[in-house]
Amino acid sequence: MDLEQITRDIFRIPVHESHDVSALIENQSFPVINLGSKGIGILLNEEDAFPVSDQIFTITLHLGGKQFELKGKIVHVSPHDSGNYLCGVELVGLTHQCEKTIADYIKKHRSSMFTE
């Protein structure tokens, strides 16, 4: 297959600090540093690191002035350039309204990624 034919259907876009996107997980708030249609990335220090597992837990996602009660699971924890850890969280059982809000955010901010 030619590399030019490969299309990535799901990707995450960076979230700027000024966008005020956050996730509350186990009563602790984390800034979201990237967002995709089915997941988020948060930064953790070593003491806050979650284990990668199939365990489903509750996440409160704050996005676009709205709050969504979701389920999620940790899919990876990787070293990050900041010296912390990047934690990938798969969002499970998204509501239609949450999917639409995420899609609108991605559409709005994706175009600005390629114009800067």
Buried (B, 14 or more C-beta within 10 A) or exposed (E): EEEEEEEEEEEBBEBEEEBEBBBBBEEEEBEBBBBBBBBBBBBBEEEBEBEEEEEEBEBBBBBBEEEBEBEBBBBEBEEBEEEBBBBBBBBBEBEEEBBEBBEEBBEEBEEEEEEE
